Amino acid sequence: MPEHTPAPYSPRSVYGYTLYVGSNMLFLIYLVWAIVPDHILQDTLGLTYWPLKYWAIAIPIWALTATAVFAFFIYPAINMLMTPDIDDIRTIRDKFSLSTGYKIPGGIPPVSDIPITEVCRQLYLRPDIKVKSN
């Protein structure tokens, strides 16, 4: 059994080639169905049943609309649901947090985590508003 690696190996290359050829063939059939008039398909190829041409436009538009709704509404909403609240302890400290150590006057401050309250204060508060610090 091959190990899990992105490197190509024989079965993966066969599946990839089959998927490539199959998707190109389906796209070609779709283009023939969408572009060629029905009477030519019936007279030349002998094909008597095809779905309405309406579906050649409707299905891609519906798919793009569903993708846009997912990308602009559902995906950000899922991310917002997964984000902890501002007063949740996970936004303040966890086991990987680095607390502020000693500072050398005039030097570069040491690497540490900035508290979420300080980030919000710097990003969203106007400088003329005084906030009482804890």
N, C-alpha and C positions, 0 to 999 in steps of 0.2 A: 504494500500500500504506500503510495507516494506521500511524502510529508507535505504540509500546507505551505506552499511557497508560490509567489507570483511568477516564478520562472516557467517557461513553456516546457511541456512534456507531451508525449505522443497523443493521449486522449484529448487533452485540452486543445491542441492544435486542430484535431479533426473536428471537435465540437465548434470551435471558432470559425473554421472554414465553412462548415455546414450552415451555421447561423448567418454568416456573411452572404453566402450564395442564396440561401432561402429568403433573407430579407430583401435582397435585390430583386429576386423573382417576384415576390409579393408586391413590391413597389412598382415594378413594370406592369404587372397585371392590373393594379389599381389605376395607373396612368392610362392604360388601354381602355379600361372600363369608363374612366371619367372623361376622356377626350374623344374617343371614336364614337360617332353617332350609332344609335341602336340598329338602324336599317343595314348598315355596313356589317355590324357584328352578326346579324341574322343571315344576310345573304352570303357573305364571304366565308365566315367561320361556322355557320350553321348553329350558332348559339341562340336559343330562343328565350332563355330566362336570364335576366340580369336585374339586380335591384335598381330602383329609380336613381336617376342622376342626382337628385336632391341629397341623397346620402353621401355622395362623393364630396360635397361641400359641408354638409351638416356635421358629420362625424369629426373631421379635423377641427372645426370651429368649437364644437362641444368639448373636445379634448383640450384645446388651448384655453378655453374658458375655465374648465375644471383645474387645469394647471395653474392659471393665474389666481383663482380663488384660493387654492392651497398655498401658493407661494406668498400671497400678500395678506391673507387673513388667518388660515388655519395653522400654518407653520409658526408664525410669530406668536399666536395665541398659545400653542403648545409650549413654546419657549418661556413665555411669561408665566404659565402655570408651573413650570419646573424651577423658576427662580425663587429663592427664599425671600420672605418679607424683609423689610429694612430692619425690623427689630428682632429678627431671628438670630439666634446665637451663632449660626453658621456664617452669617455675614460679618461677624465681629472677629471671632477667633476659631481656628481649628488646629489640628495637630501639626500642621505644616506652617503655621504662622510664625513670622519672625518679628519679635518686638524690637522697638527702637532701643539701641544700645547707647553707648557714650558718644558724645560729639566733640570734635576738635574745633575750637573757635576758628572760623575762616577756612576750614577744610571741607572736604567733600563728605556729606553725611553718609553713614553706613547704610548698607542695604537692609531694608525692613519693609513691612507691610504698612500701608497708609490706612488708618481707620476710615470706614465708610462715611462717618459723619464729617471728617475733614474733606474727603473727596466731594461730597455733596455741598459743603460750605464753599469750596473753591469754584465749583462748576455752576451752582445755581443761585447763590445769594449775591445780592448787590453789595458793593463794597461799603456803601453808606449805612448799611443796617448792622447794628451791633448785636451779636448773639452771645448770650451768656454761656461760657464754657464750663464743663463739669470739672 
